[in-house]
Amino acid sequence: MLFHARMDVRIPHDLDPEVRADTVAREKAYSQELQRAGKWPHLWRIVGEYSNISIFDVESTDELHDLISGLPLFPYMDIKVTPLATHPSDVRATDGV
């Protein structure tokens, strides 16, 4: 199952700098682990914002929830998830590519 997620990060300005650095480092390691496992096949930065657009490829909504809520930055994120379906005009889907 494919899901589109927009994640807006809002780290408090008064968060201890060491806690912030540690959390961001753990976030990077965790997200790269999910990317290598094929669960997070696309990740794009939104220019000028501390936000991203991501595509997740998971078996269920429960798996997606577990992956997203496991993000170290999760407590500081506003997240909007949209389930995706194949479009009938997608040439890759209709041509068997």
C-alpha positions in Angstrom: 0.0 0.0 0.0 1.3 3.4 -1.0 0.8 6.5 1.2 1.8 10.2 0.6 2.8 12.0 3.8 3.5 15.6 4.3 5.6 16.1 7.5 6.1 19.6 8.9 8.7 19.7 11.7 8.2 22.2 14.6 11.1 21.7 17.0 10.6 24.1 20.0 13.2 26.9 20.0 14.0 26.4 23.6 14.8 22.7 23.2 18.3 21.9 24.6 20.7 22.0 21.7 22.3 18.7 22.6 18.8 17.0 22.8 18.0 18.6 19.4 21.2 17.4 17.8 20.8 13.8 19.2 17.1 13.7 18.1 17.9 14.9 14.6 20.8 12.4 14.3 18.5 9.5 15.4 15.8 10.7 12.9 18.3 10.6 10.1 19.5 7.1 11.0 16.0 5.7 11.4 14.7 7.3 8.2 17.7 5.9 6.2 17.1 2.5 7.7 13.4 2.6 6.4 14.6 3.8 3.0 17.1 1.0 2.7 14.3 -1.5 3.7 12.1 -0.2 0.9 9.4 1.1 3.3 10.2 4.8 2.5 11.0 4.8 -1.2 10.7 8.6 -1.8 11.7 11.5 0.3 11.7 15.1 -0.9 12.5 18.4 1.0 10.0 21.2 0.6 12.1 24.2 -0.4 12.2 26.9 2.2 10.5 24.9 4.9 11.5 22.4 7.6 9.1 19.9 5.9 9.1 17.0 3.6 6.9 15.1 1.2 7.4 11.3 1.5 6.0 8.2 -0.1 5.7 5.1 2.1 5.2 1.6 0.8 3.9 -0.6 3.6 1.6 -3.6 4.1 -1.1 -1.8 6.2 -2.2 1.4 7.9 -1.1 -0.1 11.2 2.5 -0.6 9.9 2.5 3.0 8.6 1.3 4.3 11.9 4.1 2.3 13.7 6.8 3.6 11.4 5.7 7.2 11.6 5.2 7.2 15.3 8.6 5.7 15.7 10.3 8.7 14.2 12.4 10.5 16.8 11.0 13.8 15.6 7.4 12.6 15.7 6.5 14.6 18.9 7.5 17.7 17.0 5.7 17.0 13.7 2.4 17.9 12.1 1.7 15.0 9.6 -1.0 14.6 7.0 -1.2 11.2 5.4 -3.1 10.4 2.1 -3.6 6.9 0.8 -2.7 6.4 -2.9 -4.2 4.3 -5.6 -3.2 3.5 -9.2 -4.5 6.1 -11.7 -6.2 4.6 -14.8 -4.2 6.9 -17.0 -0.8 5.9 -15.6 1.0 4.6 -18.7 3.3 2.4 -16.4 0.2 0.8 -14.9 -1.6 0.2 -18.2 1.4 -0.8 -20.3 2.7 -3.3 -17.8 6.0 -1.4 -17.4 
